Amino acid sequence: MSEPHVVVVGGGLAGIAAALACADAGARVNLLEARPRLGGATWSSQRDGLWIDNGQHVFLRCCTAYREFVRRLGVEEKLRLQSRLALPVIAPGGRTHWLRRAGLPVPLHLAASLARFAHLGAAQRMRIARTVWRIGRLDLEDPALDERSFGAWLAEQGECEASIARFWDLLIRPTVNVSAADASLALATKVFQTGLLEAAGNADIGWSRVPLQELHGDAGARALEQAGVALRLRARVTSVELSSQGARVACADGTRVAGDALILAAPHEATAALLPAAAGLNAGDLRKLGRSPIVNLHVVYDRRVTDFELAAGIGSPVEWIFDRSASAGLEAGQYLAITLSAADAYTGVRVEELRRRFLPEIARLLPRARAARVLRFLVTCEPAATFHQLPGTRRARPGARTSAPGLYLAGAWTDTGWPATMESAVRSGRAAAGCALRDAGRTRGLPAEAA
């Protein structure tokens, strides 16, 4: 049997994962990426000698596909993964309580930490524990879960506004990129069941110790080259043609690339514009998935203002704080990245206005910042960081296969069962590769999810 030829469109995590899985199984692979870099929504830029990530993309221990992906890229040592969950939660004035896991089995691993969560009253903490137990009893396979909002369900459990703001939103907003009130109940349930209730260590937090471009983009390019993948950057695909002989894509520069199979690993809006009618999908439904932005504030101080590597804020518009001094190459002072999820209110706001609003708020959480001088204040924004993960979106998330033979889809927005995360992106790429390889008659060397 001759080796199948697979064309992958998109060089984000989904596209890299798909291309590597196909190449590792013996396929001939072309990967086309419209931008001059790989990495998709995880990228870095250098400004005045300082490496700035577009956002702080964390993962959890339960993100097994993503962790395997980084191992495949050969850069696992550039990750930092907590040995045990330890998250400082800071209120104005610097009052800090830690969410930690103990060395006990589920669900006792977080019981002591939650019982002492001083940012809420005793009755609120008891109600949260009861609600978490009820989340564990929900059936993730029940399609009705995706038709309801997490906020409405929390209200039925008797959760008050303070608990939602100080606990539920603390965990749901950064993982689903919408507020707890607006999130799909199905996706919120996935976060809690997989992250907190399946295994004690699942919620241990990890992040990159180097710029994301180095971790994903540069390492991805090396891995693809070593695997024999033909990579083209600045190759924007403008159309897709399908025939009984396979698939052919046309690029903006007039070139064409043909293969036996095609994996579209582009954002959902770009995919909607490229899908041929034979795919059997409604492009309008894909566009209805919408977009939810993430804004990051990058603040460089002339001295250290916190000893935390990462922290969450409550009672403040400052949501998550990351110390990125070492990864950015900062030799003196401290560089903090402030991540604002579901950031519709901040997109389009002038940098000086964000500076005016947020520097006092950072100082409210980190009192040492009051005496520090701000050397730089930069803003990055991903307007379409994720799709809008609201109730009813699961039915608009297609699987890897389409109705057109030889055409497959990948991306964090596809129906992986996960929120739109790096884990979802990698899983989608491996799933699409598995389908393409199976349909080409390959039964060996399939990615784990497809074996």
Secondary structure, DSSP 8 states (H G I E B T S, - for coil): ----EEEEE--SHHHHHHHHHHHHTT-EEEEE-SSSSS-TT--EEEETTEEEESS---EETT-HHHHHHHHHHT-GGGEEE-SS-EEEEEETTTEEEEEE--SS-TTGGGHHHHHT-TTS-HHHHHHHHHHHHHHHTS-TT-GGGGGSBHHHHHHHTT--HHHIIIIIHHHHHHHHSS-TTTSBHHHHHHHHIIIIIS-TTTT-EEEESS-HIIIIIIHHHHHHHHTT-EEESS--EEEEEEETTEEEEEETTS-EEEESEEEE-S-HHHHHHH--GGG---HHHHHTT--EEEEEEEEEESS-----SEEEE-SSS--EEEE-HHHHT--SSEEEEEEESS-GGGTT--HHHHHHHHHHHHHHH-GGGGGS-EEEEEEEEEEEEE----TT-GGGS--SB-SSTTEEE-STTSSSSS-SSHHHHHHHHHHHHHHHHHHTT--SS--GGG-
